[in-house]
């Protein structure tokens, strides 16, 4: 999945599903409750290995690099990211992750409940 806890609340997650096609079809109504883009990507575990490529393929790494670059050159990352949000570089990543990235908050959990009991 991609989209974070807020994406789940808004029903806008992107979900990559591995498993048997019949199981995917059976689960689709539930997945549509929390996701907008839902794709069957092959056998079991195919979804999770695609998810591992998300940060490298998406803008999260670029935002992290920009923060380090800005701070290394004496520019307030908070101020610069606010300016970027208003232009073409504005994105969901900046809106949802920019402040936590600047604060080095690596918890990544937000207000979402644990994924599995006991975590």
Residue pairs with C-beta under 8 A, 6 or more apart in sequence:
1 7
1 8
1 13
1 14
1 15
1 16
1 35
1 51
2 13
2 14
2 15
2 16
2 51
2 54
2 58
3 12
3 13
3 14
3 35
3 92
4 96
4 97
4 110
4 112
5 109
5 110
5 111
5 112
6 96
6 110
7 13
7 14
7 34
8 34
8 112
11 33
11 34
11 35
11 36
12 35
12 36
13 34
13 35
13 36
13 37
14 35
14 36
14 37
14 38
14 39
15 31
15 34
15 35
15 37
15 38
15 39
15 47
16 39
16 41
16 46
16 47
16 50
16 51
17 24
17 27
17 31
17 38
17 39
17 40
17 41
17 47
18 40
18 41
18 42
18 43
18 44
18 45
18 46
18 47
18 48
19 40
19 43
19 44
19 47
20 43
20 44
21 40
24 40
28 38
31 38
32 38
41 47
41 50
54 60
55 61
58 93
59 91
59 93
60 93
60 97
63 81
63 93
63 94
63 97
63 98
63 101
64 101
66 77
66 80
66 81
66 84
67 77
67 81
67 101
67 102
70 76
70 77
70 80
71 77
77 102
78 99
78 102
81 94
81 98
81 99
81 102
84 90
84 94
85 94
85 95
85 98
